[in-house]
């Protein structure tokens, strides 16, 4: 599979990205929340795009817990903030 194939199939929304990564490592929202150190409700809101201006620390923890690749992490920042992580 080429990089272009991966890009073509990559989720284009926050929910899609997070659920795809969660599915790959087979964990629930509740488990991710516990590992990140936030409530299940807060993580669920993040996944739905209902968290205004989440901190870099939160996004980094989520990316680490979900074992995101560098490209996935960049997508996470772009989807949340509208620009790649600096």
C-alpha positions in Angstrom: 0.0 0.0 0.0 1.4 3.4 -1.0 1.3 6.7 1.0 -1.3 7.9 -1.5 -3.5 4.9 -0.6 -3.2 5.7 3.1 -4.1 9.4 2.5 -7.1 8.5 0.4 -8.5 6.3 3.1 -7.6 8.5 6.1 -10.5 9.8 8.1 -11.3 13.4 7.3 -13.2 14.3 10.5 -12.2 14.2 14.2 -14.6 11.4 15.1 -13.5 9.3 12.2 -9.8 9.7 13.1 -10.3 8.9 16.8 -12.7 6.0 16.4 -10.4 4.5 13.7 -7.4 4.7 16.0 -9.4 3.3 18.9 -10.6 0.5 16.8 -7.1 -0.4 15.7 -6.0 -0.9 19.3 -9.4 -2.2 20.3 -10.2 0.1 23.3 -13.4 1.8 24.4 -13.9 5.5 24.9 -14.0 4.8 28.7 -10.6 3.0 28.6 -9.0 5.8 26.5 -10.5 8.4 29.0 -9.0 6.6 31.9 -5.6 6.2 30.3 -5.6 9.9 29.3 -6.7 11.0 32.7 -10.1 12.7 31.8 -13.7 11.7 32.4 -15.4 9.4 29.9 -17.8 12.3 29.2 -15.0 14.7 28.4 -13.3 12.2 26.1 -16.6 11.5 24.4 -17.1 15.2 23.9 -13.6 15.5 22.4 -14.4 12.6 20.0 -17.6 14.4 18.9 -15.7 17.6 18.4 -17.6 19.3 21.3 -14.5 20.4 23.3 -13.5 24.0 22.7 -9.8 24.6 22.4 -8.5 21.3 23.9 -5.0 21.7 25.3 -1.9 20.5 23.6 -1.2 18.2 26.6 -4.6 16.6 26.2 -4.1 16.1 22.5 -0.6 14.7 23.0 -1.9 12.2 25.6 -4.7 11.1 23.4 -2.3 10.6 20.5 0.1 8.6 22.7 -2.7 6.4 24.2 -4.1 5.7 20.7 -0.6 5.0 19.4 -1.0 7.5 16.6 1.5 7.8 13.8 3.1 11.2 13.2 0.7 11.7 10.2 -2.3 10.8 12.4 -1.1 13.2 15.1 -0.7 16.0 12.6 -4.2 15.2 11.3 -5.5 15.3 14.9 -4.1 18.9 15.4 -5.4 20.0 12.0 -8.9 18.7 12.6 -9.0 20.2 16.1 -7.3 23.5 15.5 -7.5 24.0 11.7 -3.7 23.8 11.3 -0.9 21.3 11.8 0.8 21.1 15.2 3.7 23.4 15.6 
